[in-house]
Amino acid sequence: MLKKIDLTDKRAVITGAGGGIGRAIALRLAEAGMKLALVGRDAAKLMRTAALTGRPLDMLVLPADLTTPRGMDDVLRILEGHFKGLDVLVNNAGMALNCAFEETTLEAFDQIMAINVRAPFELTRRCLPLLRTSDMATVINIGSVVSHKGYDHQAAYAASKHALLGLTKALAKEVAPEGIRVHMLSPGGVYTDMVKIARPDLSPEGMIAPEEVAEYAAFLLEHRGNAVVDEIQIHRVGKEPFL
Ligand SMILES: NC(=O)c1ccc[n+]([C@@H]2O[C@H](COP(=O)([O-])OP(=O)(O)OC[C@H]3O[C@@H](n4cnc5c(N)ncnc54)[C@H](OP(=O)(O)O)[C@@H]3O)[C@@H](O)[C@H]2O)c1
């Protein structure tokens, strides 16, 4: 019988934890007994997530814009002071953009790359010394089916998610000898605010629930044998994936 890893009191940082997939992951990992640092721009949304865990005192609420040096510095300073180490980093914060190629401005392109790729790169780079203190150091990056495919009006988003996949693969190889695991979860359409804004034409019917994605994140953490999972691609039943 395979033994599941006990996550009680393990420490995780989850970015974009104020809603959608990030909140679902936070609730699932809190249920498993983990202590969490919840990062996002909107403090009220993060506090709501902390309250929903039922253990708000075990949760660090870290409002920060991860695309700014100040936001990144604040998160690191508080993490180093409070957690004094780290077991899990979930790079989930991100944005989508549904825009024709020629109408996508350089500014919009830079903005999406800043949160979807540059922030995970910088946060992971700076968290690695903390992760090295853990016996189950794990990074989970939230990609997308768009890490592999291209859809019209999504060039900037696809570029950012392809880049995140490349980063994930290279880092996974680089830190594997140290026992640090780096995974990607790549979902299709998940019913969150992002989809409601980017694709208002879609109905929730048949879409993936954020809680389903959270379950795969928990699976990666709770199963740490000799088999390593690189990436889990999560597609909608019977649908051509789109986002
Ligand atoms: N929904 C889908 O269909 C789908 C499919 C595949 C992959 N994904 C990916 O899943 C991840 C989560 O998306 P979601 O669907 O849950 O959307 P969401 O509800 O819009 O969540 C995105 C989160 O990212 C945070 N965020 C955005 N910019 C930030 C910044 N500059 N600094 C800090 N936090 C920032 C937001 O926090 P604030 O609200 O506080 O700003 C928000 O909590 C994203 O990486 C997305 O690309 C989503």
The ligand as an SDF file (V2000), in Angstrom:
LIG
                    3D

 48 52  0  0  0  0  0  0  0  0999 V2000
   -9.6930   29.6700  -15.8880 N   0  0  0  0  0  0  0  0  0  0  0  0
   -9.1820   28.9330  -16.8650 C   0  0  0  0  0  0  0  0  0  0  0  0
   -9.8800   28.4700  -17.7760 O   0  0  0  0  0  0  0  0  0  0  0  0
   -7.7110   28.6120  -16.8750 C   0  0  0  0  0  0  0  0  0  0  0  0
   -7.2710   27.5960  -17.7130 C   0  0  0  0  0  0  0  0  0  0  0  0
   -5.9340   27.2690  -17.7400 C   0  0  0  0  0  0  0  0  0  0  0  0
   -5.0470   27.9510  -16.9360 C   0  0  0  0  0  0  0  0  0  0  0  0
   -5.4940   28.9420  -16.1200 N   0  0  0  0  0  0  0  0  0  0  0  0
   -4.5090   29.6340  -15.2870 C   0  0  0  0  0  0  0  0  0  0  0  0
   -4.8500   29.4700  -13.9270 O   0  0  0  0  0  0  0  0  0  0  0  0
   -4.3320   30.5490  -13.1620 C   0  0  0  0  0  0  0  0  0  0  0  0
   -5.4320   31.1100  -12.2490 C   0  0  0  0  0  0  0  0  0  0  0  0
   -6.4450   31.6360  -13.0630 O   0  0  0  0  0  0  0  0  0  0  0  0
   -7.9890   31.6800  -12.6340 P   0  0  0  0  0  0  0  0  0  0  0  0
   -8.7440   31.0700  -13.7340 O   0  0  0  0  0  0  0  0  0  0  0  0
   -8.1700   31.1740  -11.2540 O   0  0  0  0  0  0  0  0  0  0  0  0
   -8.2570   33.2390  -12.7540 O   0  0  0  0  0  0  0  0  0  0  0  0
   -8.5410   34.3850  -11.6870 P   0  0  0  0  0  0  0  0  0  0  0  0
   -9.6690   34.0080  -10.8250 O   0  0  0  0  0  0  0  0  0  0  0  0
   -8.6160   35.6130  -12.5080 O   0  0  0  0  0  0  0  0  0  0  0  0
   -7.2230   34.3870  -10.8130 O   0  0  0  0  0  0  0  0  0  0  0  0
   -6.0510   35.0290  -11.1960 C   0  0  0  0  0  0  0  0  0  0  0  0
   -5.3380   35.4400   -9.9460 C   0  0  0  0  0  0  0  0  0  0  0  0
   -4.0810   36.0270  -10.2810 O   0  0  0  0  0  0  0  0  0  0  0  0
   -3.8800   37.1200   -9.4160 C   0  0  0  0  0  0  0  0  0  0  0  0
   -3.0300   38.1230  -10.0480 N   0  0  0  0  0  0  0  0  0  0  0  0
   -3.1820   38.6720  -11.2770 C   0  0  0  0  0  0  0  0  0  0  0  0
   -2.2380   39.6040  -11.4870 N   0  0  0  0  0  0  0  0  0  0  0  0
   -1.4850   39.6470  -10.3470 C   0  0  0  0  0  0  0  0  0  0  0  0
   -0.3510   40.4110   -9.9450 C   0  0  0  0  0  0  0  0  0  0  0  0
    0.1940   41.3220  -10.7620 N   0  0  0  0  0  0  0  0  0  0  0  0
    0.1840   40.1990   -8.7240 N   0  0  0  0  0  0  0  0  0  0  0  0
   -0.3750   39.2790   -7.8880 C   0  0  0  0  0  0  0  0  0  0  0  0
   -1.4400   38.5120   -8.2180 N   0  0  0  0  0  0  0  0  0  0  0  0
   -1.9830   38.7020   -9.4300 C   0  0  0  0  0  0  0  0  0  0  0  0
   -5.2630   37.7020   -9.1590 C   0  0  0  0  0  0  0  0  0  0  0  0
   -5.2390   38.3400   -7.9080 O   0  0  0  0  0  0  0  0  0  0  0  0
   -6.0580   39.7270   -7.6300 P   0  0  0  0  0  0  0  0  0  0  0  0
   -7.4550   39.4600   -8.0240 O   0  0  0  0  0  0  0  0  0  0  0  0
   -5.8890   39.9490   -6.1780 O   0  0  0  0  0  0  0  0  0  0  0  0
   -5.3960   40.7500   -8.4840 O   0  0  0  0  0  0  0  0  0  0  0  0
   -6.1460   36.4600   -9.1680 C   0  0  0  0  0  0  0  0  0  0  0  0
   -6.3540   35.9610   -7.8650 O   0  0  0  0  0  0  0  0  0  0  0  0
   -3.7700   31.5560  -14.1710 C   0  0  0  0  0  0  0  0  0  0  0  0
   -2.3690   31.4020  -14.2650 O   0  0  0  0  0  0  0  0  0  0  0  0
   -4.4240   31.1220  -15.4810 C   0  0  0  0  0  0  0  0  0  0  0  0
   -3.6670   31.4830  -16.6110 O   0  0  0  0  0  0  0  0  0  0  0  0
   -6.8170   29.2970  -16.0580 C   0  0  0  0  0  0  0  0  0  0  0  0
  1  2  1  0
  2  3  2  0
  2  4  1  0
  4  5  1  0
  4 48  2  0
  5  6  2  0
  6  7  1  0
  7  8  2  0
  8  9  1  0
  8 48  1  0
  9 10  1  0
  9 46  1  0
 10 11  1  0
 11 12  1  0
 11 44  1  0
 12 13  1  0
 13 14  1  0
 14 15  2  0
 14 16  1  0
 14 17  1  0
 17 18  1  0
 18 19  2  0
 18 20  1  0
 18 21  1  0
 21 22  1  0
 22 23  1  0
 23 24  1  0
 23 42  1  0
 24 25  1  0
 25 26  1  0
 25 36  1  0
 26 27  1  0
 26 35  1  0
 27 28  2  0
 28 29  1  0
 29 30  1  0
 29 35  2  0
 30 31  1  0
 30 32  2  0
 32 33  1  0
 33 34  2  0
 34 35  1  0
 36 37  1  0
 36 42  1  0
 37 38  1  0
 38 39  2  0
 38 40  1  0
 38 41  1  0
 42 43  1  0
 44 45  1  0
 44 46  1  0
 46 47  1  0
M  CHG  2   8   1  16  -1
M  END
$$$$
